[in-house]
Amino acid sequence: MAPDFLDQLADLDVPPPPSEFGRELHQRMNRDLAIVQLIELLVVVLPAALFEFARALAGLVRFSFGGKYELNEKKRL
């Protein structure tokens, strides 16, 4: 029967990580996180903000030309 795989791994010597490993890891992670946040800002947050601004602008135009403020909110759960 073949020896257990975990026993074989326990017998192996693992070299220590390079001295710059932690700093390089943090730099790569920070860069990747900044890219993800920038993409999220451009794809999710800015369109949502522009949509809300457009709703407010449309309400202003309706109020300016109609002369009265219409409140048509749906009940939100």
C-alpha positions in Angstrom: 0.0 0.0 0.0 1.3 3.5 -0.9 2.2 5.8 2.0 -0.2 8.5 3.0 0.0 11.7 0.9 -0.1 13.9 4.0 2.7 12.0 5.6 4.8 12.6 2.5 4.1 16.3 2.7 5.0 16.4 6.4 8.5 15.0 5.5 9.3 17.7 3.0 11.3 20.7 3.9 9.7 24.0 3.0 12.0 26.9 2.3 11.3 30.2 4.0 9.5 32.8 1.9 11.6 35.6 0.3 12.3 38.6 2.4 10.2 40.9 0.2 7.3 38.5 0.0 5.0 40.4 2.4 5.6 43.9 0.9 5.1 42.6 -2.6 2.0 40.8 -1.7 0.5 44.0 -0.1 1.5 46.1 -3.1 -0.2 43.7 -5.5 -3.3 43.4 -3.3 -3.6 47.2 -2.9 -3.3 47.7 -6.7 -5.9 45.0 -7.4 -8.3 46.4 -4.8 -7.9 49.9 -6.1 -8.7 48.7 -9.7 -11.8 46.8 -8.4 -13.0 49.9 -6.6 -12.5 52.1 -9.6 -14.4 49.7 -11.8 -17.2 49.5 -9.3 -17.3 53.3 -9.1 -17.5 53.6 -12.9 -20.0 50.7 -13.5 -22.3 50.9 -10.5 -22.1 54.1 -8.5 -21.9 56.7 -11.2 -24.8 55.4 -13.3 -26.9 55.2 -10.2 -26.0 58.7 -9.2 -26.7 60.0 -12.7 -30.1 58.2 -12.7 -31.1 59.9 -9.5 -29.9 63.3 -10.7 -31.9 62.8 -13.9 -35.0 62.0 -11.8 -34.6 65.2 -9.8 -34.0 67.2 -13.0 -37.1 65.7 -14.6 -39.1 66.7 -11.5 -37.8 70.2 -11.7 -38.8 70.5 -15.4 -42.2 69.1 -14.6 -42.7 71.5 -11.8 -41.4 74.4 -13.9 -43.8 73.7 -16.8 -46.7 72.2 -14.9 -46.8 74.5 -11.9 -47.5 71.8 -9.4 -45.5 69.2 -7.6 -46.7 65.6 -8.3 -45.9 63.0 -5.7 -46.2 59.6 -7.2 -44.2 57.3 -4.9 -44.9 53.6 -4.8 -44.9 52.0 -1.5 -41.5 50.3 -0.9 -41.1 47.2 1.2 
